[in-house]
Amino acid sequence: MSKKKGTRIALFASIYRLGMKKHRESFAPDEFDLIVVGEFHHAAGTCSSL
């Protein structure tokens, strides 16, 4: 049985907000089933084409 509270389907936050320790620590380590980071444009690379 899940111990998770609420019925949220999705929660959105900026990478800057998630970078703040106080915000990350406000969630239990098992709070989410999936975390998607949509900041790929910050990834380093030598080529910009696929």
MDTraj code that builds the backbone (N, CA, C; nanometers):
import mdtraj as md
import numpy as np

residues = "MET SER LYS LYS LYS GLY THR ARG ILE ALA LEU PHE ALA SER ILE TYR ARG LEU GLY MET LYS LYS HIS ARG GLU SER PHE ALA PRO ASP GLU PHE ASP LEU ILE VAL VAL GLY GLU PHE HIS HIS ALA ALA GLY THR CYS SER SER LEU".split()
xyz = np.array([
    [0.0845, -0.1187, 0.0000],
    [0.0000, 0.0000, 0.0000],
    [0.0889, 0.1249, 0.0000],
    [0.0545, 0.2203, -0.0824],
    [0.1314, 0.3435, -0.0944],
    [0.1100, 0.4334, 0.0264],
    [0.2182, 0.4971, 0.0703],
    [0.2103, 0.5925, 0.1811],
    [0.2038, 0.7358, 0.1297],
    [0.1984, 0.7534, -0.0012],
    [0.1993, 0.8862, -0.0596],
    [0.0690, 0.9591, -0.0302],
    [0.0822, 1.0886, -0.0034],
    [-0.0336, 1.1710, 0.0259],
    [-0.0829, 1.2374, -0.1016],
    [-0.2106, 1.2645, -0.1078],
    [-0.2665, 1.3385, -0.2195],
    [-0.2807, 1.2553, -0.3454],
    [-0.3294, 1.3205, -0.4488],
    [-0.3529, 1.2523, -0.5745],
    [-0.2938, 1.3298, -0.6914],
    [-0.1813, 1.3927, -0.6714],
    [-0.1186, 1.4686, -0.7796],
    [-0.0808, 1.3770, -0.8946],
    [-0.1079, 1.4223, -1.0139],
    [-0.0659, 1.3495, -1.1321],
    [0.0702, 1.4013, -1.1765],
    [0.0894, 1.5335, -1.1680],
    [0.2160, 1.5930, -1.2098],
    [0.2472, 1.7141, -1.1226],
    [0.3732, 1.7352, -1.0980],
    [0.4212, 1.8511, -1.0248],
    [0.5351, 1.9094, -1.1070],
    [0.5306, 2.0386, -1.1342],
    [0.6320, 2.1035, -1.2160],
    [0.7118, 2.2015, -1.1311],
    [0.8431, 2.2049, -1.1534],
    [0.9300, 2.2992, -1.0837],
    [1.0464, 2.3331, -1.1751],
    [1.0996, 2.4507, -1.1596],
    [1.2156, 2.4899, -1.2400],
    [1.3407, 2.4225, -1.1861],
    [1.4400, 2.4107, -1.2717],
    [1.5670, 2.3515, -1.2294],
    [1.6314, 2.4375, -1.1200],
    [1.6038, 2.5660, -1.1249],
    [1.6586, 2.6571, -1.0237],
    [1.5948, 2.6315, -0.8879],
    [1.4652, 2.6093, -0.8869],
    [1.3961, 2.5808, -0.7608],
    [1.4415, 2.4469, -0.7046],
    [1.4530, 2.3464, -0.7906],
    [1.4968, 2.2148, -0.7448],
    [1.6432, 2.2157, -0.7016],
    [1.7181, 2.3130, -0.7495],
    [1.8580, 2.3256, -0.7097],
    [1.8747, 2.3774, -0.5681],
    [1.7671, 2.4288, -0.5118],
    [1.7728, 2.4834, -0.3754],
    [1.7496, 2.3708, -0.2753],
    [1.8471, 2.3506, -0.1884],
    [1.8435, 2.2403, -0.0914],
    [1.7148, 2.2385, -0.0093],
    [1.6665, 2.3546, 0.0340],
    [1.5462, 2.3575, 0.1185],
    [1.4235, 2.3031, 0.0458],
    [1.4177, 2.3200, -0.0856],
    [1.3038, 2.2673, -0.1613],
    [1.3183, 2.1164, -0.1829],
    [1.4387, 2.0715, -0.2155],
    [1.4598, 1.9272, -0.2332],
    [1.4314, 1.8516, -0.1047],
    [1.4695, 1.9066, 0.0069],
    [1.4515, 1.8384, 0.1346],
    [1.3070, 1.8401, 0.1831],
    [1.2198, 1.9146, 0.1160],
    [1.0794, 1.9177, 0.1583],
    [1.0028, 1.7948, 0.1084],
    [1.0684, 1.7098, 0.0276],
    [1.0064, 1.5875, -0.0244],
    [1.0795, 1.4655, 0.0291],
    [1.0045, 1.3608, 0.0558],
    [1.0634, 1.2336, 0.0972],
    [1.1356, 1.1719, -0.0233],
    [1.2412, 1.0942, 0.0000],
    [1.3160, 1.0327, -0.1114],
    [1.2298, 0.9462, -0.2033],
    [1.1217, 0.8895, -0.1520],
    [1.0345, 0.8039, -0.2345],
    [0.9037, 0.8738, -0.2740],
    [0.9043, 1.0054, -0.2709],
    [0.7836, 1.0845, -0.3000],
    [0.7349, 1.0693, -0.4445],
    [0.8271, 1.0520, -0.5376],
    [0.7902, 1.0487, -0.6786],
    [0.8265, 0.9158, -0.7431],
    [0.7447, 0.8743, -0.8379],
    [0.7719, 0.7522, -0.9140],
    [0.8640, 0.7812, -1.0323],
    [0.8553, 0.9025, -1.0865],
    [0.9325, 0.9394, -1.2043],
    [0.9653, 1.0878, -1.1976],
    [1.0896, 1.1218, -1.2274],
    [1.1312, 1.2620, -1.2351],
    [1.1878, 1.2847, -1.3742],
    [1.1330, 1.3823, -1.4445],
    [1.1786, 1.4168, -1.5783],
    [1.2449, 1.5535, -1.5707],
    [1.3682, 1.5619, -1.6185],
    [1.4404, 1.6885, -1.6200],
    [1.4399, 1.7401, -1.7631],
    [1.3709, 1.8495, -1.7860],
    [1.3569, 1.9050, -1.9199],
    [1.4505, 2.0217, -1.9423],
    [1.5747, 2.0072, -1.9080],
    [1.6729, 2.1147, -1.9226],
    [1.7871, 2.0690, -2.0110],
    [1.7572, 1.9903, -2.1137],
    [1.8617, 1.9328, -2.1975],
    [1.9458, 2.0387, -2.2678],
    [1.8900, 2.1559, -2.2888],
    [1.9680, 2.2603, -2.3560],
    [2.0882, 2.3051, -2.2738],
    [2.0970, 2.2624, -2.1492],
    [2.2138, 2.2919, -2.0657],
    [2.3215, 2.1834, -2.0776],
    [2.2916, 2.0733, -2.1453],
    [2.3859, 1.9640, -2.1581],
    [2.5054, 2.0060, -2.2466],
    [2.6219, 1.9647, -2.2076],
    [2.7415, 1.9979, -2.2843],
    [2.7550, 1.9021, -2.4021],
    [2.8065, 1.9527, -2.5116],
    [2.8270, 1.8669, -2.6278],
    [2.9197, 1.9332, -2.7287],
    [2.9696, 1.8530, -2.8208],
    [3.0594, 1.9080, -2.9210],
    [2.9867, 1.9309, -3.0530],
    [2.8634, 1.8835, -3.0627],
    [2.7886, 1.8927, -3.1880],
    [2.6441, 1.9294, -3.1560],
    [2.5837, 2.0146, -3.2364],
    [2.4458, 2.0525, -3.2108],
    [2.3468, 1.9817, -3.3016],
    [2.3944, 1.8957, -3.3905],
    [2.3022, 1.8229, -3.4791],
    [2.2972, 1.6757, -3.4408],
    [2.1860, 1.6127, -3.4742],
    [2.1703, 1.4700, -3.4449],
    [2.2111, 1.3858, -3.5628],
])
top = md.Topology()
chain = top.add_chain()
for i, resn in enumerate(residues, 1):
    res = top.add_residue(resn, chain, resSeq=i)
    for name in ("N", "CA", "C"):
        top.add_atom(name, md.element.get_by_symbol(name[0]), res)
traj = md.Trajectory(xyz[None], top)
